[in-house]
Amino acid sequence: EHSNLAEVIHEALNIVYDDGYGGFHPVLHLQHDLPAVQCNRTQVRKVLVNLFRNAVEAMRTVDSPTLSITTQVQTVNEKNVAIVIVQDNGPGLDQIAIKRIFEPFFTTKPSGIGMGLVISRALIEANGGQLWVDFDAKPGAKFLFTLPFVT
């Protein structure tokens, strides 16, 4: 399945707003000439919705919550891949949380079940990409994932 990443990002943002997670300012740096990516659109949209919701929940303490969403082409290990960067300006993750963030049932939220990121990582890997967290992100938390281009 071929997908335009910018379209999938806009769809995910609309879902997040419709679910009542608005009140943040999305800053989009979307590369316009990005080639199509090979992915299951529904699965990737699900991952984005999860990352955006997590970010919005984390930013509820911040006066002017900004969610920065970037797409770019990066060559990683001689592989040309699209990379999506989702960064919030919330309180960020402490060292313990960062180490355990992808463990099943680990959560930083009072009502979280700790499966969102586990499922998100599995979905991205099923689509030939990788999902990780940037340990040194300041401020807030920064998640990145890659997807292969259509060959």
C-alpha positions as a printed NumPy array, in Angstrom:
array([[  0.   ,   0.   ,   0.   ],
       [  1.378,   3.409,  -0.964],
       [  0.751,   6.374,   1.307],
       [  1.461,  10.065,   1.327],
       [  2.863,  10.677,   4.817],
       [  1.633,  14.275,   5.008],
       [ -1.94 ,  13.116,   4.353],
       [ -1.728,  10.41 ,   7.027],
       [ -0.384,  12.975,   9.539],
       [ -3.279,  15.366,   8.792],
       [ -5.799,  12.517,   9.16 ],
       [ -4.298,  11.575,  12.535],
       [ -4.392,  15.192,  13.738],
       [ -8.068,  15.434,  12.765],
       [ -8.862,  12.253,  14.719],
       [ -7.046,  13.626,  17.777],
       [ -8.99 ,  16.918,  17.582],
       [-12.291,  15.078,  17.078],
       [-11.549,  12.991,  20.177],
       [-11.347,  16.149,  22.276],
       [ -7.564,  16.302,  22.495],
       [ -7.37 ,  19.789,  20.968],
       [ -5.992,  22.895,  22.6  ],
       [ -2.469,  22.491,  21.292],
       [ -0.653,  24.222,  18.482],
       [  0.699,  21.803,  15.869],
       [  3.837,  23.02 ,  14.116],
       [  4.231,  21.041,  10.919],
       [  7.492,  20.804,   9.039],
       [  6.416,  18.457,   6.278],
       [  8.695,  17.888,   3.343],
       [  6.533,  18.466,   0.285],
       [  8.466,  16.366,  -2.214],
       [  8.583,  13.301,   0.039],
       [  8.135,  10.129,  -2.015],
       [  5.293,   7.767,  -1.093],
       [  5.986,   5.329,   1.708],
       [  5.191,   1.645,   1.747],
       [  2.851,   1.086,   4.685],
       [ -0.538,   0.037,   5.947],
       [ -2.162,   3.459,   6.207],
       [ -4.568,   2.481,   8.994],
       [ -1.767,   1.07 ,  11.157],
       [  0.497,   4.084,  10.71 ],
       [ -2.411,   6.455,  11.412],
       [ -3.078,   4.494,  14.63 ],
       [  0.564,   4.973,  15.697],
       [  0.441,   8.712,  14.989],
       [ -2.826,   9.124,  16.909],
       [ -1.263,   7.331,  19.881],
       [  1.897,   9.483,  19.791],
       [ -0.145,  12.706,  19.442],
       [ -2.508,  11.771,  22.296],
       [  0.414,  10.875,  24.56 ],
       [  2.032,  14.211,  23.749],
       [ -1.171,  16.175,  24.395],
       [ -1.699,  14.42 ,  27.728],
       [  1.894,  15.144,  28.72 ],
       [  1.514,  18.806,  27.786],
       [ -1.624,  19.482,  29.847],
       [  0.555,  21.258,  32.445],
       [  2.092,  23.624,  29.884],
       [  0.629,  27.084,  29.176],
       [  1.228,  27.086,  25.428],
       [  1.404,  23.455,  24.353],
       [  3.267,  23.057,  21.062],
       [  3.483,  19.8  ,  19.181],
       [  6.177,  19.813,  16.559],
       [  5.737,  17.237,  13.793],
       [  8.468,  16.86 ,  11.195],
       [  8.857,  14.607,   8.187],
       [ 12.099,  14.307,   6.32 ],
       [ 14.137,  11.965,   4.189],
       [ 17.085,  10.452,   5.969],
       [ 19.646,   7.979,   4.864],
       [ 20.151,   5.527,   7.707],
       [ 22.697,   2.741,   7.209],
       [ 22.659,   3.31 ,   3.437],
       [ 18.883,   2.918,   3.531],
       [ 16.798,   5.77 ,   2.237],
       [ 13.844,   6.084,   4.583],
       [ 11.231,   8.618,   5.559],
       [ 11.548,   9.702,   9.145],
       [  8.752,  11.181,  11.223],
       [  9.645,  13.157,  14.346],
       [  7.005,  13.939,  16.963],
       [  8.202,  16.295,  19.688],
       [  6.16 ,  17.933,  22.421],
       [  7.075,  20.707,  24.851],
       [  5.676,  18.954,  27.912],
       [  7.651,  17.977,  31.025],
       [  9.546,  15.234,  29.181],
       [ 10.454,  11.771,  30.427],
       [ 12.701,  11.028,  33.366],
       [ 15.587,   8.569,  33.016],
       [ 13.593,   5.659,  34.459],
       [ 10.63 ,   6.292,  32.169],
       [ 12.874,   6.614,  29.122],
       [ 14.51 ,   3.252,  29.833],
       [ 11.184,   1.474,  30.355],
       [  8.88 ,   3.358,  27.988],
       [  8.549,   0.449,  25.539],
       [  8.002,  -2.212,  28.22 ],
       [  4.54 ,  -3.773,  28.26 ],
       [  2.355,  -2.402,  31.071],
       [  4.797,   0.383,  31.991],
       [  2.866,   3.654,  32.099],
       [  3.416,   7.204,  33.304],
       [ -0.327,   7.95 ,  33.212],
       [ -2.814,   7.468,  36.053],
       [ -5.27 ,   5.681,  33.779],
       [ -2.805,   4.227,  31.268],
       [ -2.447,   0.514,  30.647],
       [  1.049,   0.794,  29.196],
       [  0.373,  -0.912,  25.872],
       [  0.115,   2.046,  23.458],
       [  3.815,   2.347,  22.693],
       [  4.332,  -1.424,  22.699],
       [  1.624,  -1.789,  20.055],
       [  2.867,   1.277,  18.161],
       [  6.397,  -0.112,  17.96 ],
       [  5.092,  -3.503,  16.77 ],
       [  2.971,  -1.823,  14.068],
       [  5.881,   0.271,  12.763],
       [  8.145,  -2.796,  12.715],
       [  5.441,  -4.748,  10.853],
       [  5.618,  -1.978,   8.237],
       [  9.385,  -2.32 ,   7.859],
       [ 10.313,   0.64 ,  10.045],
       [ 11.606,   1.384,  13.525],
       [ 10.236,   3.471,  16.406],
       [ 12.376,   4.897,  19.175],
       [ 12.635,   7.722,  21.694],
       [ 15.36 ,  10.376,  21.678],
       [ 17.066,  10.227,  25.076],
       [ 18.44 ,  13.772,  24.881],
       [ 15.329,  15.647,  23.765],
       [ 14.749,  18.969,  25.489],
       [ 12.182,  20.192,  26.211],
       [  9.516,  17.534,  26.266],
       [  9.602,  14.098,  24.743],
       [ 10.697,  13.254,  21.208],
       [  9.651,  10.1  ,  19.372],
       [ 10.91 ,   9.13 ,  15.939],
       [  9.949,   6.46 ,  13.474],
       [ 11.024,   5.435,  10.024],
       [  9.12 ,   3.939,   7.112],
       [ 10.51 ,   2.572,   3.861],
       [  9.826,   4.367,   0.601],
       [  7.986,   2.582,  -2.164],
       [ 10.66 ,   0.955,  -4.309]])
